Every structure is written in C-alpha cells, then in structure tokens.
Amino acid sequence: MQDVMGILFTDELPQGIRFHGMTIPECQSQLPAAPGGKEIIAESMLWLLLTGKVPTVAETRQLSCELAEKGELPEYAEELVDSWVTFATLTLSASERDPTGFPLLCIP
C-alpha cells in the first residue's frame, strides 16, 4: 500500500483508543467537565482533537460560545442535510427488503 492513505486496524494494542496519545480514562480525568458535572463536554474533546492540547476551562467556554454564535445554518445547508437523511432512509429501507442483501438505490 505504498502512497495509499489507509487505516490499520489491529488487535495487538491492549491500551485501546488514543486521542493524541491520551486514552479515554486519561481524557476523562484531564479534560474540563461541564460545570458541576463529572463527564467531559464535547467542546473540550473537540479542542483536543483539533489542537492536540488539553484546553483550559476558559478555552472550552470560549469555544462553546463561538460554536453557539455560529450555529445557525443557512437554509440551503438545512435542505442539503434533510435530503441526505431522506436518501439514507430510502436506501436503508430498500436494503432491508432486498433478499440479496445488496442496498438498492432509490431516488424519490
């Protein structure tokens, strides 16, 4: 597989999934949690995935505010997402009825 991007899956790694070198329990202990909560919030994990660094509480709150500010989708984007959901639903329902197990392409 020279010059081909790919993912290697192996069962030889006993430590499990790592995010920038951190295991899930390490993420749970080091990433900021929701105020008054014990579990990490999505914004702190997103920060880790994008930057490779553990965010502070202030950085996590700032990212939350920015995402909320920019969370409004334009109408064309909402229509596009809705069309994907419709297409996926039709494809899945068709594949469930197909006796060969191959998904059928259904376009409304």
Sequence and secondary structure as in RCSB ss.txt:
>XXXX:A:sequence
MQDVMGILFTDELPQGIRFHGMTIPECQSQLPAAPGGKEIIAESMLWLLLTGKVPTVAETRQLSCELAEKGELPE
YAEELVDSWVTFATLTLSASERDPTGFPLLCIP
>XXXX:A:secstr
 TT       S  TT  EETTEEHHHHHHHS B TT SSB HHHHHHHHHHSS   HHHHHHHHHHHHHT    H
HHHHHHHHHHHHHHHHHHHHHH TT        
